[in-house]
Amino acid sequence: MSTRDSAPGSGPTRTTSIEISGPYDLREVALMGFGHRDERSFDGVMRLAFCVDDSYQDQVGVEVRQRGSTLELTVHDRPGAEADLTMVSRQVARVLSVDADGAVWQRVVAADPVLRRLEGVAPGFRPALFYSPYEAAVWSIVSARRARPQGIALRGRLSAAHGAAFELAGVPTPALPTPSTLLALEAFPGLPQDRVPRLHAVAEATIRGRLDVARLRAMSPEEAKEDLQQLPGIGPFYSALVVVRALGLTDVLSTEESRSRAVIRELYGLDHDPSDAELAEIAEAWRPFRTWATVMLRAVGSRPEVADVA
């Protein structure tokens, strides 16, 4: 780890690295497109800005670059603050899916003809995740019942107005407001007033530790979903979103997404959308990476070039 001063008005910059196991392509991860992320091009840097695990009261910006089997991280702190670098690195590893055994994942891909086809189109693909259960829950409230681009724009404005601003490799990148800041929010342009109490409930639950990654991972996925559904505005679909796409679990089979069923129907040559039982039977071959396989099928399976790969 090294430390250097950054531009006036911003906090210090530190560097660290994460070793990658198995084939990996940061470009595929950066351009995956999900939730609030909607990058259309990749210049060699994946830019992350988030509230740091544990208390979620620290905010950092991170520039991620891939050098062979290593991810190089440049961490931007807020002025006068210094987040725990080990915690930041661990969180980035979870978000970018480099915290699991990539060699085992590669064997799962090699054993399934459909996943092998997708790997031919997107070699080194792995899922990108939400930064944390807190940020996934906020996205659920902000984006509910609106088109995804509208949700992305609203989250961006909220972060720019009340979050922390970082300039990452020349691009302004805001982090979401901390839970304590969100709890003090009384209204925001474009945010329906009935969403404010729901955001307050998410913020309060986060401050009390209910959205801590370790706490939710200690439960079974079903228990975690039920626990999250105690929050107003978080129903079965969004509780599954938090559990499957924010905790870093690799082997949860999500049955809530109809788009995944449609892709599986097409790629596995079915004449109908698979039932829960049929989906579970197909997914047995994906253990212990049923989550990654499902995300890969949905994210890559609909690309036009998949049809050209034998």
Summary of the structure (lengths in Angstrom):
residues: 310
radius of gyration: 19.2
end to end distance: 44.7
largest distance: 61.1
contacts: 983
relative contact order: 0.13
helix: 45%
strand: 15%
